Amino acid sequence: MRGKRQQNSSKTPAGNPRSSALASFSVRYPVTICAIFSLLILIGVVSLFKIPLVLFPDLDLPFVMVQIPYPNATPAHVLQTITKPVEEAVSTVPGIQWMQSFSNSGSSGVQTFFDFEMDVQRLRGEVRERVERIRSELPEDVERIDIVNFSTDDAPILGLRIASERNLRTAYEFLDLKIRRRIERVPGVAEVELFGTQRPEIAVYLSLDELRRYRVDAGRLFRNLSDINLDRSLGRFTDGGVRYGAMTRGMFRSMEDFKRFPVNERGLLLENVANVVYESPAAHASQHLNGEYAVGLWVRKAAEANTVTTVRGVEAELETIRSDPALQGIQLDVIRNAGAEIVKALKGLLTAGTVGALLALGVLVLFLRKWSAALVVALAIPLSLVGSLGFLYFGGLSLNVLSMMGLMLATGMLVDNAIVVLESIYRNLEQGADRLQAVKQGTREVQMAVIAATLTSIIIFVPLVFGAQSFLSFWLRHCGLAIIFALLCSLFLSLTLIPLAMGRFLKLDVARAAGAEAISAGGGGDVPPSGHGRKPGSWRIMDYYLKLVAWPLRHRFLVGFLQRSGRPGAGQPPDQLRIHRELSLRQDRKGLRRSGRNLPGGEQGSLQGRPGLQLLLQQQCLD
């Protein structure tokens, strides 16, 4: 029984009944596996057209700012009457990391930064509530209080510069009518901002001499101007069973109405004590294009809109605007295009995937000399990338620069699992196993190693996805999720589609397999040639490798001199070096003999037919 057990143990792996359950299922039910991958590809292709294409992922920064315009005041007055009360009120909001405030002659601002994991919209509501509580403590002439926060959706997707030989500083209404409003009607556009030109305003320049002469209170005058130009509701009344709404209308309908506003009961008019003009406000900054003054324009999209689609719609509208005869002589130049950047990144991803697949195909053909097997492995790149798009879409993520960078980084790792599984199946076929048994046995031998290697790569990104959130981890999270999804698709493909293709569709050269079986059986002599009169490619590579290893053994004195002169312990006594060398040679003999026993063909004759290994063992034993 013992001899019989030893005889069974010396058989080739084809006699091992154990096999990979996943590979066996793939080979047994090929239609099911093909349907699963067809569904995965279909979902990925549909997701490619549905997934939001944006430049950066949607991020609401944990930042809330209270901004209060208060013109015509000194910074010290703004600090005491507005900034300090707002700071004291906002500081009671929980979760504040730090605060910053500023006070100038035109406004007051309090910036508050919170923990990254807190809900920004809830924080914004709490800040507004705190400010409303102290609203009565602020000056009465404070017109509005702005509570703002920043999101990546607020970043412009398109930037334009408008230049012309005519003066555009006072052309706000013309540019607003002919350009801004037309772009704002494009689907997906949320806001269009013009800067470098401003809407004209009515400016009132008081004459101090006339105010003293007629004893006019300037503060009371401005309050009267503000109150009388408001449209106010007076309530409702009923007359004859019909309910009416009553309201006052502002009295100013033209510049003449404004100039003839009564200042007092003696018939004094506003134009008698002030200079009233209709003009654009003074510019505090300017833009130039090719040395000429230009007007800037920013286009922002809606939160749910697709960046690429929205940009293309705006570009189509710009072509229509350029053909407008009223805009002859006005130049519209695009200086920033987020849609073009996204398309460029997508083309880079496609190029990287194509080049990676071709390089992987070339390397596999070089080693395997089998186009069909190399092509199956190369298909792991596009299939894994397309499959990962479905996970990104149904995970509520977008296709942005960071996720595309993750897919490009994962491109080089997608063929690793497929190559390992294919090589294991290929080796079992060379050892004489039939196709189905080689697929099952070869996949089983490496499936744990493939799973462990993939999980090792995935586990690096787990803290970024599920750990504590920070500004840096948020950006890296999108990159890590793309890599994780691509690697999981690659793992599933290598354990199912590769065994299915090798077991059902691809055929190995029979002559090559027969030659390998003859060698593994222990026959003497050199490696037999393949059916084309040459040694198989894998054996020729082994010969080159053995020659490379034999060279330092034949020139051991030169190698020893180089090793001795280059290592830090070159000054050790000769006796210690010789003892270390003898121990290393003994370990090498044991290792080679142990590897010889593990070679196919059993213990006897395991080195027969492999003169390179015999030469290596003999030269190692020389002293």
Beta strands, then each sheet from edge to edge (+ up, - down):
strand 1: 63-69
strand 2: 96-103
strand 3: 107-114
strand 4: 146-148
strand 5: 158-164
strand 6: 189-195
strand 7: 201-206
strand 8: 232-239
strand 9: 242-248
strand 10: 274-279
strand 11: 287-289
strand 12: 292-301
strand 13: 330-337
sheet 1: 2+ 3- 1+ 4-
sheet 2: 6+ 12- 5+ 13-
sheet 3: 6+ 12- 11+
sheet 4: 7+ 10-
sheet 5: 8+ 9-
end
